[in-house]
């Protein structure tokens, strides 16, 4: 993804995209928001009743809790380098619910770390796919 081009918010993702393309676009917006340490862009991707478990195991229930955490942590993140998010598998549980496995890589000079988030996404009545139940897990070893 081009890091200099603003990402597309879920509300602006074209309806002509397939569900798979729309899901991949949401993950691309996650990547963009992390690269630019932009909490508002990141938070625009969540269902109001979402559940998020951070990489450190902290449980956040509801958009208010996710927003409080994100606004405190993301802009202050001390990593400098590149972060990438790659969709590696999508399982459509129902036509409007998908489990999305992502490969997350943080690349800094001389160092790399990897995460393996799972995003359960739900398609809204207006066609948008939103993050609904997510678990962020670090890859160790």
Secondary structure by P-SEA (a helix, b strand, c coil): ccccbbbbccccccccccaaaaaaaaaaaaaaaaaaccccccccccccbbbbbcccccccccaaaaaaaaaaccccccccbbbbbbbcccccccccbbbbbbbbbbbcccbbbbbbbbbbccccccccccccbbbbbbbcc
